[in-house]
Amino acid sequence: MLLQEAVDEFLTDCRAGGLAPKTLDVYAMNLRLFCGATGEIDLADLRVSHARHFLADLQERDLSPYTVDQYYRTLNTFFRWCVREGTLGANPIVQVRRPKLPKHIVHRLRSEQVMRLIEVVNETALHDRNLAIVLLMVDSGLRVGEVVGIRPGDLNLQESY
């Protein structure tokens, strides 16, 4: 099986599994670039060096370390799927060093900042709903896209952590 055929099967499986459209887009873009870098290669001929050179080339392009790591994670997910499907004997990415990421410290909001947020929210038309959203984000560290994506089935009100 050609690498591109395996990628197409992987993306089909991801779509069937209900993966988020943006995640699918990222996988498709990252794997398309990997396929372009490796050429028309049979999956059985794929070597650790293909992944290693691909990631090294990305780093030499001065891409953000976070972007290079995203490619690494995409390849890891794809190769793990290939192993599960039996189209690849072993995951070649496990022998490739994961790109180092800079330490990123997210500073918490000070209590004055939270109080100001609450004041602003109280001036909105849907202040109860908006207050619940803001407090959820402040308490949990969820981002806007994560909060927007929450569905009732995602919540387990029986357990508390």
KOLBATOR-64514 format. One record per atom (N, C-alpha, C): z, y, x. Coordinates in steps of 0.05 Angstrom, whole numbers. Example, Ala and Ser with C-alpha at 12.3 -4.5 7.8 and 13.67 -1.06 7.14 Angstrom:
KOLBATOR-64514
@zz=156 yy=-114 xx=264
@zz=156 yy=-90 xx=246
@zz=156 yy=-66 xx=264
@zz=142 yy=-45 xx=257
@zz=143 yy=-21 xx=273
@zz=157 yy=1 xx=258
***
This chain:
KOLBATOR-64514
@zz=0 yy=-23 xx=17
@zz=0 yy=0 xx=0
@zz=0 yy=25 xx=18
@zz=-17 yy=44 xx=11
@zz=-18 yy=69 xx=26
@zz=7 yy=86 xx=20
@zz=14 yy=102 xx=39
@zz=37 yy=120 xx=36
@zz=34 yy=137 xx=11
@zz=10 yy=149 xx=7
@zz=5 yy=166 xx=-16
@zz=8 yy=151 xx=-42
@zz=0 yy=126 xx=-43
@zz=3 yy=110 xx=-67
@zz=33 yy=105 xx=-73
@zz=49 yy=100 xx=-52
@zz=78 yy=96 xx=-56
@zz=91 yy=122 xx=-66
@zz=82 yy=145 xx=-55
@zz=92 yy=171 xx=-64
@zz=86 yy=174 xx=-94
@zz=62 yy=169 xx=-102
@zz=54 yy=171 xx=-130
@zz=71 yy=154 xx=-148
@zz=76 yy=129 xx=-139
@zz=93 yy=111 xx=-154
@zz=122 yy=121 xx=-156
@zz=131 yy=131 xx=-134
@zz=158 yy=143 xx=-133
@zz=161 yy=166 xx=-153
@zz=142 yy=184 xx=-152
@zz=143 yy=207 xx=-170
@zz=141 yy=199 xx=-199
@zz=125 yy=178 xx=-205
@zz=123 yy=168 xx=-232
@zz=150 yy=156 xx=-241
@zz=163 yy=141 xx=-223
@zz=189 yy=130 xx=-229
@zz=209 yy=152 xx=-234
@zz=208 yy=173 xx=-218
@zz=227 yy=195 xx=-221
@zz=223 yy=209 xx=-248
@zz=197 yy=213 xx=-256
@zz=191 yy=225 xx=-282
@zz=202 yy=208 xx=-304
@zz=197 yy=181 xx=-302
@zz=206 yy=162 xx=-323
@zz=236 yy=162 xx=-324
@zz=249 yy=166 xx=-302
@zz=278 yy=166 xx=-301
@zz=291 yy=192 xx=-311
@zz=274 yy=211 xx=-318
@zz=284 yy=236 xx=-329
@zz=295 yy=256 xx=-309
@zz=284 yy=255 xx=-285
@zz=293 yy=274 xx=-264
@zz=284 yy=302 xx=-273
@zz=300 yy=322 xx=-266
@zz=295 yy=350 xx=-273
@zz=267 yy=358 xx=-262
@zz=252 yy=373 xx=-278
@zz=226 yy=382 xx=-269
@zz=225 yy=396 xx=-242
@zz=245 yy=413 xx=-237
@zz=246 yy=427 xx=-211
@zz=251 yy=408 xx=-188
@zz=267 yy=388 xx=-192
@zz=272 yy=367 xx=-171
@zz=246 yy=352 xx=-166
@zz=232 yy=345 xx=-187
@zz=206 yy=332 xx=-184
@zz=186 yy=349 xx=-169
@zz=186 yy=375 xx=-175
@zz=168 yy=393 xx=-160
@zz=174 yy=394 xx=-130
@zz=200 yy=394 xx=-124
@zz=209 yy=395 xx=-96
@zz=201 yy=369 xx=-82
@zz=206 yy=346 xx=-95
@zz=199 yy=320 xx=-84
@zz=169 yy=319 xx=-79
@zz=153 yy=328 xx=-99
@zz=124 yy=326 xx=-97
@zz=114 yy=344 xx=-74
@zz=124 yy=368 xx=-72
@zz=116 yy=387 xx=-51
@zz=123 yy=376 xx=-23
@zz=148 yy=367 xx=-20
@zz=157 yy=357 xx=6
@zz=142 yy=332 xx=14
@zz=138 yy=314 xx=-4
@zz=124 yy=289 xx=3
@zz=94 yy=293 xx=7
@zz=83 yy=312 xx=-7
@zz=55 yy=319 xx=-2
@zz=51 yy=329 xx=26
@zz=69 yy=346 xx=35
@zz=68 yy=356 xx=63
@zz=72 yy=333 xx=83
@zz=90 yy=315 xx=77
@zz=95 yy=292 xx=95
@zz=70 yy=274 xx=96
@zz=57 yy=269 xx=73
@zz=33 yy=253 xx=73
@zz=11 yy=267 xx=89
@zz=9 yy=293 xx=86
@zz=-12 yy=308 xx=101
@zz=-7 yy=306 xx=131
@zz=19 yy=306 xx=139
@zz=25 yy=305 xx=167
@zz=20 yy=277 xx=179
@zz=24 yy=257 xx=163
@zz=21 yy=229 xx=173
@zz=-7 yy=219 xx=170
@zz=-23 yy=231 xx=152
@zz=-50 yy=221 xx=147
@zz=-50 yy=197 xx=129
@zz=-73 yy=185 xx=125
@zz=-76 yy=162 xx=108
@zz=-65 yy=138 xx=123
@zz=-40 yy=132 xx=119
@zz=-27 yy=111 xx=134
@zz=-16 yy=90 xx=113
@zz=-17 yy=66 xx=122
@zz=-6 yy=45 xx=105
@zz=25 yy=46 xx=108
@zz=38 yy=42 xx=86
@zz=67 yy=44 xx=86
@zz=80 yy=25 xx=106
@zz=68 yy=1 xx=110
@zz=78 yy=-18 xx=129
@zz=76 yy=-8 xx=158
@zz=58 yy=11 xx=163
@zz=54 yy=21 xx=190
@zz=71 yy=46 xx=195
@zz=87 yy=54 xx=176
@zz=104 yy=77 xx=179
@zz=126 yy=71 xx=199
@zz=131 yy=90 xx=217
@zz=151 yy=86 xx=238
@zz=171 yy=109 xx=237
@zz=193 yy=105 xx=250
@zz=214 yy=126 xx=253
@zz=202 yy=151 xx=265
@zz=184 yy=147 xx=284
@zz=172 yy=170 xx=298
@zz=157 yy=188 xx=279
@zz=145 yy=177 xx=257
@zz=131 yy=194 xx=238
@zz=151 yy=215 xx=226
@zz=173 yy=205 xx=216
@zz=193 yy=222 xx=204
@zz=205 yy=241 xx=225
@zz=211 yy=231 xx=248
@zz=223 yy=248 xx=269
@zz=204 yy=271 xx=277
@zz=179 yy=265 xx=282
@zz=160 yy=285 xx=289
@zz=155 yy=305 xx=267
@zz=154 yy=295 xx=242
@zz=151 yy=313 xx=219
@zz=173 yy=333 xx=217
@zz=198 yy=324 xx=219
@zz=221 yy=342 xx=218
@zz=222 yy=361 xx=242
@zz=215 yy=351 xx=265
@zz=215 yy=368 xx=289
@zz=194 yy=391 xx=286
@zz=170 yy=383 xx=275
@zz=150 yy=404 xx=270
@zz=159 yy=425 xx=250
@zz=174 yy=416 xx=230
@zz=185 yy=436 xx=210
@zz=204 yy=455 xx=224
@zz=221 yy=444 xx=242
@zz=240 yy=461 xx=256
@zz=226 yy=481 xx=274
@zz=204 yy=472 xx=287
@zz=189 yy=490 xx=305
@zz=175 yy=512 xx=290
@zz=171 yy=509 xx=264
@zz=159 yy=530 xx=247
@zz=179 yy=551 xx=240
@zz=203 yy=549 xx=250
@zz=225 yy=568 xx=244
@zz=232 yy=568 xx=214
@zz=230 yy=545 xx=201
@zz=240 yy=544 xx=174
@zz=270 yy=544 xx=174
@zz=282 yy=552 xx=153
@zz=311 yy=552 xx=150
@zz=322 yy=524 xx=154
@zz=345 yy=521 xx=167
@zz=357 yy=495 xx=170
@zz=362 yy=481 xx=143
@zz=367 yy=497 xx=122
@zz=371 yy=486 xx=95
@zz=345 yy=474 xx=84
@zz=323 yy=487 xx=91
@zz=297 yy=477 xx=82
@zz=290 yy=451 xx=96
@zz=294 yy=450 xx=122
@zz=289 yy=426 xx=137
@zz=307 yy=403 xx=127
@zz=332 yy=409 xx=121
@zz=350 yy=389 xx=110
@zz=340 yy=379 xx=83
@zz=329 yy=397 xx=67
@zz=318 yy=389 xx=41
@zz=295 yy=369 xx=45
@zz=278 yy=373 xx=65
@zz=257 yy=353 xx=71
@zz=270 yy=327 xx=80
@zz=290 yy=328 xx=96
@zz=304 yy=304 xx=105
@zz=315 yy=288 xx=81
@zz=328 yy=302 xx=63
@zz=340 yy=289 xx=40
@zz=318 yy=278 xx=22
@zz=296 yy=292 xx=19
@zz=274 yy=281 xx=3
@zz=263 yy=255 xx=15
@zz=258 yy=256 xx=41
@zz=248 yy=231 xx=54
@zz=268 yy=208 xx=51
@zz=294 yy=214 xx=54
@zz=314 yy=194 xx=52
@zz=314 yy=182 xx=24
@zz=312 yy=198 xx=4
@zz=311 yy=189 xx=-24
@zz=286 yy=172 xx=-29
@zz=264 yy=181 xx=-19
@zz=238 yy=166 xx=-22
@zz=240 yy=139 xx=-7
@zz=249 yy=139 xx=17
@zz=250 yy=114 xx=33
@zz=270 yy=95 xx=21
@zz=293 yy=105 xx=11
@zz=312 yy=87 xx=-2
@zz=299 yy=73 xx=-26
@zz=283 yy=89 xx=-41
@zz=269 yy=78 xx=-64
@zz=250 yy=57 xx=-56
@zz=235 yy=62 xx=-34
@zz=216 yy=42 xx=-24
@zz=229 yy=16 xx=-16
@zz=252 yy=18 xx=-4
@zz=267 yy=-6 xx=4
@zz=276 yy=-21 xx=-21
@zz=287 yy=-6 xx=-41
@zz=295 yy=-19 xx=-66
@zz=272 yy=-33 xx=-80
@zz=248 yy=-20 xx=-78
@zz=224 yy=-31 xx=-91
@zz=212 yy=-55 xx=-75
@zz=221 yy=-58 xx=-51
@zz=211 yy=-79 xx=-34
@zz=185 yy=-73 xx=-20
@zz=177 yy=-47 xx=-20
@zz=152 yy=-39 xx=-7
@zz=157 yy=-31 xx=22
@zz=182 yy=-29 xx=30
@zz=189 yy=-21 xx=57
@zz=213 yy=-38 xx=65
@zz=213 yy=-49 xx=89
@zz=235 yy=-67 xx=97
@zz=260 yy=-52 xx=103
@zz=258 yy=-28 xx=115
@zz=282 yy=-13 xx=122
@zz=276 yy=17 xx=119
@zz=297 yy=32 xx=116
@zz=294 yy=61 xx=113
@zz=292 yy=73 xx=141
@zz=268 yy=84 xx=149
@zz=265 yy=94 xx=176
@zz=281 yy=120 xx=181
@zz=288 yy=134 xx=161
@zz=302 yy=160 xx=165
@zz=330 yy=156 xx=175
@zz=342 yy=133 xx=171
@zz=370 yy=129 xx=180
@zz=372 yy=130 xx=211
@zz=350 yy=127 xx=224
@zz=350 yy=129 xx=254
@zz=343 yy=157 xx=263
@zz=339 yy=176 xx=245
@zz=332 yy=203 xx=251
@zz=357 yy=220 xx=247
@zz=364 yy=237 xx=266
@zz=387 yy=254 xx=263
@zz=382 yy=274 xx=241
@zz=402 yy=277 xx=224
@zz=400 yy=297 xx=202
@zz=402 yy=325 xx=215
@zz=386 yy=344 xx=205
@zz=387 yy=371 xx=217
@zz=415 yy=383 xx=213
@zz=424 yy=397 xx=234
@zz=450 yy=410 xx=233
@zz=447 yy=435 xx=215
@zz=467 yy=438 xx=198
@zz=468 yy=461 xx=181
@zz=490 yy=480 xx=191
@zz=484 yy=506 xx=189
@zz=505 yy=525 xx=197
@zz=529 yy=523 xx=177
@zz=553 yy=528 xx=187
@zz=576 yy=528 xx=170
@zz=573 yy=552 xx=151
@zz=575 yy=546 xx=126
@zz=572 yy=566 xx=105
@zz=597 yy=568 xx=89
@zz=611 yy=590 xx=93
@zz=637 yy=594 xx=79
@zz=632 yy=612 xx=55
@zz=638 yy=601 xx=32
@zz=635 yy=616 xx=7
@zz=662 yy=629 xx=1
@zz=662 yy=655 xx=0
@zz=688 yy=669 xx=-5
@zz=693 yy=669 xx=-35
@zz=718 yy=665 xx=-41
@zz=726 yy=666 xx=-70
@zz=728 yy=694 xx=-78
@zz=725 yy=698 xx=-104
@zz=729 yy=725 xx=-116
@zz=758 yy=732 xx=-114
@zz=763 yy=757 xx=-108
@zz=791 yy=766 xx=-109
@zz=799 yy=770 xx=-139
@zz=825 yy=770 xx=-144
@zz=834 yy=772 xx=-172
@zz=824 yy=798 xx=-185
@zz=822 yy=820 xx=-169
@zz=812 yy=845 xx=-180
@zz=783 yy=842 xx=-189
@zz=767 yy=827 xx=-174
@zz=739 yy=822 xx=-181
@zz=737 yy=805 xx=-207
@zz=754 yy=785 xx=-209
@zz=754 yy=769 xx=-233
@zz=762 yy=786 xx=-257
@zz=782 yy=803 xx=-254
@zz=791 yy=820 xx=-276
@zz=769 yy=839 xx=-285
@zz=754 yy=849 xx=-265
@zz=731 yy=867 xx=-272
@zz=709 yy=852 xx=-287
@zz=704 yy=827 xx=-279
@zz=685 yy=811 xx=-293
@zz=693 yy=807 xx=-322
@zz=719 yy=801 xx=-326
@zz=729 yy=797 xx=-353
@zz=726 yy=822 xx=-370
@zz=732 yy=846 xx=-358
@zz=728 yy=871 xx=-372
@zz=700 yy=875 xx=-381
@zz=681 yy=869 xx=-363
@zz=652 yy=873 xx=-369
@zz=644 yy=853 xx=-391
@zz=653 yy=828 xx=-389
@zz=646 yy=808 xx=-409
@zz=657 yy=816 xx=-436
@zz=681 yy=828 xx=-438
@zz=692 yy=836 xx=-463
@zz=676 yy=857 xx=-477
@zz=659 yy=871 xx=-462
@zz=642 yy=892 xx=-474
@zz=615 yy=880 xx=-485
@zz=611 yy=855 xx=-481
@zz=585 yy=843 xx=-491
@zz=588 yy=834 xx=-520
@zz=565 yy=830 xx=-533
@zz=565 yy=822 xx=-561
@zz=577 yy=794 xx=-565
@zz=571 yy=776 xx=-547
@zz=582 yy=749 xx=-550
@zz=604 yy=744 xx=-529
@zz=624 yy=761 xx=-531
@zz=645 yy=761 xx=-510
@zz=660 yy=735 xx=-507
@zz=666 yy=721 xx=-529
@zz=681 yy=696 xx=-527
@zz=664 yy=675 xx=-512
@zz=639 yy=672 xx=-520
@zz=621 yy=653 xx=-506
@zz=618 yy=661 xx=-477
@zz=612 yy=686 xx=-472
@zz=607 yy=696 xx=-445
@zz=632 yy=693 xx=-428
@zz=656 yy=698 xx=-439
@zz=681 yy=694 xx=-425
@zz=684 yy=665 xx=-416
@zz=678 yy=647 xx=-435
@zz=681 yy=618 xx=-429
@zz=662 yy=611 xx=-406
@zz=638 yy=622 xx=-406
@zz=618 yy=616 xx=-385
@zz=628 yy=627 xx=-358
@zz=637 yy=652 xx=-358
@zz=645 yy=664 xx=-333
@zz=670 yy=650 xx=-322
@zz=689 yy=643 xx=-339
@zz=713 yy=630 xx=-329
@zz=706 yy=601 xx=-319
@zz=688 yy=588 xx=-332
@zz=679 yy=562 xx=-323
@zz=667 yy=564 xx=-295
@zz=650 yy=584 xx=-290
@zz=638 yy=588 xx=-264
@zz=659 yy=596 xx=-243
@zz=678 yy=613 xx=-250
@zz=698 yy=622 xx=-231
@zz=716 yy=598 xx=-224
@zz=725 yy=583 xx=-244
@zz=743 yy=561 xx=-240
@zz=731 yy=537 xx=-225
@zz=705 yy=531 xx=-231
@zz=693 yy=507 xx=-221
@zz=674 yy=511 xx=-197
@zz=665 yy=536 xx=-194
@zz=646 yy=541 xx=-173
@zz=617 yy=534 xx=-180
@zz=613 yy=528 xx=-206
@zz=586 yy=522 xx=-215
@zz=568 yy=546 xx=-213
@zz=542 yy=541 xx=-208
@zz=523 yy=563 xx=-206
@zz=510 yy=566 xx=-234
@zz=496 yy=588 xx=-237
@zz=484 yy=595 xx=-264
@zz=466 yy=572 xx=-273
@zz=448 yy=562 xx=-256
@zz=430 yy=540 xx=-264
@zz=445 yy=515 xx=-272
@zz=467 yy=510 xx=-259
@zz=483 yy=486 xx=-266
@zz=497 yy=490 xx=-293
@zz=507 yy=514 xx=-299
@zz=520 yy=519 xx=-325
@zz=499 yy=518 xx=-347
@zz=476 yy=530 xx=-343
@zz=455 yy=529 xx=-363
@zz=446 yy=501 xx=-369
@zz=447 yy=483 xx=-349
@zz=438 yy=456 xx=-353
@zz=459 yy=437 xx=-365
@zz=483 yy=447 xx=-370
@zz=504 yy=430 xx=-381
@zz=497 yy=423 xx=-410
@zz=500 yy=398 xx=-417
@zz=496 yy=389 xx=-445
@zz=522 yy=376 xx=-455
@zz=526 yy=376 xx=-481
@zz=551 yy=364 xx=-491
@zz=558 yy=337 xx=-480
@zz=538 yy=320 xx=-476
@zz=542 yy=293 xx=-466
@zz=552 yy=293 xx=-437
@zz=549 yy=315 xx=-423
@zz=558 yy=317 xx=-395
@zz=588 yy=320 xx=-393
@zz=600 yy=328 xx=-415
@zz=629 yy=334 xx=-414
@zz=645 yy=310 xx=-422
@zz=667 yy=306 xx=-408
@zz=686 yy=285 xx=-415
@zz=713 yy=299 xx=-420
@zz=719 yy=305 xx=-445
@zz=743 yy=320 xx=-451
@zz=768 yy=302 xx=-452
@zz=764 yy=276 xx=-449
@zz=786 yy=257 xx=-449
@zz=800 yy=256 xx=-422
@zz=785 yy=261 xx=-401
@zz=796 yy=260 xx=-374
@zz=798 yy=288 xx=-363
@zz=819 yy=292 xx=-347
@zz=821 yy=318 xx=-333
@zz=825 yy=312 xx=-304
@zz=816 yy=329 xx=-287
@zz=817 yy=325 xx=-258
@zz=834 yy=346 xx=-246
***
